Amino acid sequence: MAVLSQERIGCCLVQTSTEQRRWRVFFYDLGRVWPDFADALAQCFADLPEWIRAHGGVSGQPFLLGPDGRPDPRVNAFFSSRQMRALDTDTWRKYGYALRLWLNFLEVRRDAPIDVKRPWPGRFVPSG
């Protein structure tokens, strides 16, 4: 079971966890109406939907947060591209989940040991 804690740092809420670090996918919901929160942290994000719209985001568009909890502009720029924006929102969801799966696979493989005893056919043999 993951143990969660939160630390408030300025206008950032950093969530720490014992859960395995992984890529996560979310979807913009710019039409959602939020109640007025008295919390100072919530006030920091009161104009977030306008900021997202000003930077080309639209409702239903996926965005991913990396294992460190931060967005990767290179990954998220893919969903802002002209080709992706022309597709249906259901396609965006499928691409978002598929990309998350692929990035998590790469994250796990990054830490996996490579068998250097067996040469790879037609490719270089990694040195140990």
Summary of the structure (lengths in Angstrom):
residues: 128
radius of gyration: 19.2
end to end distance: 36.4
largest distance: 62.6
contacts: 244
relative contact order: 0.14
helix: 36%
strand: 16%
